[in-house]
Amino acid sequence: MQSILYSEHEIESTNTRIVLSVWEPEQPVLAIVFTPAKMVHPLMYEPLLSGFAERGFAVVGVHPIGHGKSPRNVKRYTIRDIVQNGRDAITFALERYSLLVIVMGASQGGLVTAAIAAEDERVMAAFPNNIILSELPDSAGISHFPKWMWFMNRPLKGLIKCRLPVFGQKQYGRSPPFQGKSTLSSRRL
């Protein structure tokens, strides 16, 4: 097992600032960019992420816009903004380590992971975990949508599709190079 340096970095993403939690081994062999589930942050996955780092992986945990330690903004954001947060974290990882990057995510982070992998050729592998496919009727029962209202699933999905863009459309192009290098804190684990 390697000793791990934990640090936090603030970067520019989607016209605001977000925080990245970084678990860095002495000699990283690969970089992992991790996006957490909705309404949580990477520190809630600390045992898993530090475990990866102890085995030689540099881990960059994304605190998406409005989540975790990222500043609270009055800016309205969409899932597309969170996807771009992940892409900006990939840029950070590539510039910091010059290693191959894989992406991982849980729940909403799994959806973000799949979207990033579909659009970003810099990703070498993707591991979405607990991804929810809203097209499947049983997915409604995973959320707080009560089973007795499942008959509303199809009309509600139609309403939602009218308002939200579909993944797979390349709208971002290449991510701009990472600009910031502001370290907030660090400690040895």
N, C-alpha and C positions, 0 to 999 in steps of 0.2 A: 504494500500500500504506500502511496506517495503522500507527502504532506500537501495540504491544500491551502491556497490563499483565497479568501473570500473578499470581494470588493463590489462596490456599486458604482455605476457610471450613468450619467445623464446624457442623453443624445437628443438631437433634433429629429422629429418624425411627424409627418402630417401637420406641419406648421405649428407645432407645439413641442414640448419636451416630454420624454418618457425616461423611465429608469430601467437599467439592466442590472440584474444580479449575476455576478460572475464567480464561478467556482473554478479555480485555476490550479492544475497540478504542476509539479516542477517541470515535467517534460511531456506536454500534451501531444497526443498522437492523432487526434481527430477533434473537431468542434461540433457540439450539439447546441442548436438553438431550440429552446423549449418555450411553448406558449401554454399557459395554464387555462383552466376552465373559467367560465363566466363568473365574474364577481369575486375571484380569488387572485392570488399572486404567487410567483414562483417559490417564495419562502415557505409556503404551505407544503411544498413538495421537497423540502430541504433534505430529508433522509435519502430520498431517491437520487436527487441531483448531486449531492455531495458524494454519494456512493459511486456514481458515474465518474466523478472527478478523481476519486481515490484509485480508480482503475485506469486512469490516464486520459480521460476525455475532458477537454475544456468545455465547460457548460455555461451558456449565456441564457439566463432566464429573463423573459420579457415581462415587464409590468406594463400591459397595454394601456393605452390612453384611458384615463379616468379610473384605473385599477391600481391597487397596491400602493407602492411608494411614488408612483408617477403623480405629478402635480394635478390638482383638481382644476378643471377648466369649465367655463360655461359653454365651451364649444360643443356643439352636437356632433356625435360621431356615429359611424356605421361599422359594419363588419369589414368593409373595405379598408377603413382606417386601421383596424387591428391587423389585417393582412399586411398593410404597408408597414406597420410597426415591426412585424416579423421580418419583413424584407430588409428593413433598415438595420435590424439586429444581425442579419446575415452579413450585411456589408461591414458592420462593426467586427464581427468574428473573423471575416476574411482578412481585413486589414490588420487586426491584432495578431492573428496566429498564422496566416498563410497556409492553412490546413484545409482538407476537405471538410465540408459542412453537411451535417444531416439535420433534419428538422423533426421535432416531436411535439405532440400536444395532447391534451386530455379534454374530452367533452367539446366545448366550444373551441378550445385550442386544437382539438383533433380536426375540426372543420377548417380552421385557419391553416393547419399544417397541410391538409389536402389541397386547399386553394393555392398556397405558396408553391407546393410541389408541381401543380399543374401549370403554373405561370413562370417559374423562375428556374432557368437552366443552371444556375449555380448550385442548386441542391443536388447532392449525390444520392440521398436516400430519404425517405419520409416514413415516419411511424406514427400515424394518427391513432389515438387510443380513445375508445368509447365514443366514436363519432356517431352522431344522430343524423339519419337521412330522413328529412321531413317528408319525402315522397312516400315513405312506407306508413300505412295507417297505424301500425303498432307504435310508431315513434311518438304519437300523441300521448300515449300512456306513460312515457318516460318522464315527461315534464309534469307540471301541475295541472294539465288539462284533464279534467275528470272523465272517466270512461263513459259515463252516461251522456257526455256531449260529443262523443266521437262522430256522430252523424253530421256535426258541423265542420269536421276536419277538411273536407273537400272545398266547401264554400270559403272557409277562412284562408286556405292555401291560395285559392284564386285571388282573393283580395290582397293577400300579402305579395303575391307575384306581380301584381300591378304596380306596387310601390317600390320593390327592391330590385337592384340589378342582379343578373345571374353570374355566378362564378364561371371562369373559363374565358371570359372576354379579356383580352390583354388591354388594360387601360393605363398601366403605369409605365411600361417600357422598362428601361434599366433603372435600378435604384441609384440615386446620386451618391457620390462618395461620402463616407462618414466625416462630419466636420468637427464634432466636439470631442474633448478628451478630459472632461471634468470628473475627477474621481471624488465621490462623496465620502466614502469610508472604506476601510479594509481591515481585515483581521486574519490571523492564522487560525486554522481549524485543527 
